[in-house]
């Protein structure tokens, strides 16, 4: 069985590059430089015609994952939007102030996802107790956990990733993400038999407008999903 490749994108060009490059699934976001926020209505509309499954990020603001009632109301509405547009699934997470998963809030969001598949995102990487968090994710009905092993990157979190994979016991999919690329995917898969991986498959692009950079609309280096990077990583996954 080959390894499935999920590519996260945050703009129309990235969506097209992921599909053309051969990604198996897309995580649709806005603002990946902020860790990913809910995609715009226009991007959701473009994704409706995708030939591959599209999971949309549900995150109404940047920052932590301790959500207020108004945040949760926005998330419930965002879930309704992606369902009405025929997308495959939703990606979200929620924590308590101590980092533990917020069982109550996650339960509300899951119930709103009737008919959608669900991924628990890297809010998981803030948890103090891995075993407890895995059990919560399984009990609530998440399809998978996206995690970097509670570290900045999956390579740095390899020890926790091994533990997470073992504790999951095949009851929920574990998908490594953050910093995963063609140069380190082999090491990760040699250490742990993941069935799917998550990557931005992005390349750095120079700022195109000095005026936009001066006013803060562009950073010195922009990132963009690369069709060639997607294809290279997908070909690698097919070879496993």
N, C-alpha and C positions, 0 to 999 in steps of 0.2 A: 504494500500500500504506500503510495507516494504521500509526501507531506503537503498539506494544503497551505496556500499563501494568502493571507489577508493583507491588504494594503490600505493604509489610512491616507485620506486626501482631504483637501479643504478648499478646492476651487474647481471650476469646470475643466481647466487644462489637466489638472491632476486626475480627475475622474476619467477623462478620455485616455490618459497615459496608462492608468492602472488596467483598464479594460483591454486596450490595444496590446499591452505588454503581457497579458495572459494571467492576471490575478484571478484567484478563485473566488474571492469575496472582497468587498470594499467596506471599510468603516468610513462613513461620510461625516465630515465635521466642518466647522469653520475655525479659524484661528489656531492652527496646530502649534504655533509658537507659544501659545498660552496653555498647551496641553490638550487642546481640542474643546470646542464649544458646539452647541447645537447648530447644524447647518442652516443656511438661509433658505427661505421658501423657494427662491429661484433655483438653487442647487438641488434641492429636493425634487423639484419639478423635472429637472434635467435627468436625475437619477431614475425616474420612473420607467424609462425605456431601457434601462440597463439589462444586458443579457445574463448578468451574474447577480448573486444575492447582494443586497445593499443593507447594511445595518447603520442606523443613524445614531450619532452621539446625542444624548439628552443631558445637557449641562448648560443652564441658562446664564451662567456668569463665571468669570475666572476666579481663582482662589481655592479655598478649601472646599470640602464636600460636606460640611455641616450646614444643612439647608434650613432656612426659615419657612414658615407656612406660605409666604408669598412666592418663595423659590419653588416650593413643591407644587403650588398651583400652576406656575408656568410650565413645570416639567410635565404635569399631567396633560396640559393642553398641547405641548409639543409631541407627546406620545400619540395623541389623537390625530395630529397633523400627519405624522409619518404613516400611521395606519391608513388614513384616508387617501394617501398618495400611493398606497400599494407597496411600500418597502417591506423588506423581509423581517427586520428585527431592530431592536433598540439596544443601546449600550449606555449603561449608567452605573452609578455607585453612590453611596451615602454613608457618612461616618457620624458617630457621636463625638463629643468634644475630646474624649480620651483616645480616639483613633479606632475604636471598635466599630464594626459595621452597625449601622442603624437599622435594626431589624424591622421596626415599625414603618419607617419611611420606605424602605426597600419593598416591604410587603404591599404598601399602597401603590407604588409604581408598578410592581409586577402585576397586580390585579388590573391595572389600567391597560396592560399590554396584552389583553386577551386577543389571541390570534397572531401575536408577534413572538418571535424568538428573542431571547435576551442574553446579553453578555454582561458580566460584572467587570467593570474596568478597574484601573489602577488605584482607585480608592482602597482596594484590597491591600496595597502596599503600605498603608499607614497603620494596619492593624497590629496590636501588641501580641495577639494570640492567634497563630496561624491555624491551628486545628479548629478552634472555635469558629473562625471566619469561614473555613471550608465547609464546616457542618451547616452554617447558616445559609451559605450559597446553595448547597445541595437541597436543604429543606425548602427554600423559597422557590426552587425550580429554575435557577440559572442554568443555561446550556454550557457555559464555559466561564473561566476566570482569565482575564488578561492581566499579566503580572510581570514585573521585572525582579521578582524575588526581594522586594522591599529595599531595593537599591536604586541608584540613579539609572543604571543600565542593567540589562539582563546578564551581561558578562560578569559584572561586579556582583550580581545577586545569585550566582550559580549555585552556591551552597543552599540557600533558601529555596531556590527553584527545585533542587533535588528533593528537599524535604516536602515541599508543597505537592509535587508530583506523586511522591510515595503516599502521603496522607490522603490524597484524593482517591486512591485505590480504584481508579477507572470510573468512579461514580459521576465525575464531572470533568470536562475537558480543561486542560491547563495549557494556555497559549502564552509563550514568552513574547514580550514586546519591550521596546525602548532600546534603541541602539543596535537592533538586529539588522545585519546586512550581509552581503555576500562574503565578506572577509571573516565573519565569526559564526555564521549559521552552522557550519560544519562542526565546529567545536561544541556548540550547544547541543546539536543533535547526536553527536558522539557520546556526550555525557548523559543525556536524558532522551528517551524515545518519544519526543513530542509528535503529535499527529498534525499539528498546525503551528505556524509562526506568524508574527505580526511585524510589519515593517512599513516605514514611510517611503522607502526606495527613492529618497530625494537626493538632489544635488544642489550645491550652492550656486546662486546666480548673483552677479554684481548688481548693485542698484542702478536703475536705468535713468533716473532723473535727479540731478543734483539739487534742484529746487524742492522736489518732494522729500529728499533726504534731509535737507536743511530744516524743513518745517515738521519733520518727524513722521511723515507719511510712509517713508521707506527706511529700512535699516541698511547698514552698509552691505549686508549680504542677505539676499532672499533665498528661500529654499523652495524647490519645485519638484514634484514627483517626476521621475524620469522613466519613460517607456523602456529604455534600454536597461536601466537598473532593475525594473520589474521583470523584464524578460530574463535577465541573467539569474536572478534569484529564483524565478519560477523554473527555469531549466535545471538549476541545482536541486530544487525540491523534487523534480521528476526523476532525478538520478538516484535518489535515496532508496 
